[in-house]
Amino acid sequence: MKRRRWTAEEKLAFIQEAEREGVVATCRKHGIYASLYYQWKRRYDALGVEGLNSRRSRDPEFERLMRENQRLKQLLGDKELELSIKESLLKKTLQRRRRKREG
């Protein structure tokens, strides 16, 4: 089945029609799944018409910055983990040396 992209106006019309005529009837009429309707409904209730706009229509620069931000967060997390492991090993090493001196 070919994927269809719906505009924000079409999605809003489906939501309004479903409120008047029922979800099942509207979904059957337009050939969409009820789960898709409920996703649109949740986004519309949360964000209004803006929530119905396609997420793919974001600015390319914004997308690039989001990917870079995710990559930097991953690098920071890796460094934090590495530092934590080194501190743990250093504490163990210092404890062993103290025991040797005392013993």
Buried (B, 14 or more C-beta within 10 A) or exposed (E): EEEEEBEBEBBBBBBEBBEEEEBEEBBEEBEBEEEBBEEBBEBBEEEEEEBBBEEEEEEEEEEEEEEEEEEEEEEEEEEEEEEEEEEEEEEEEEEEEEEEEEE
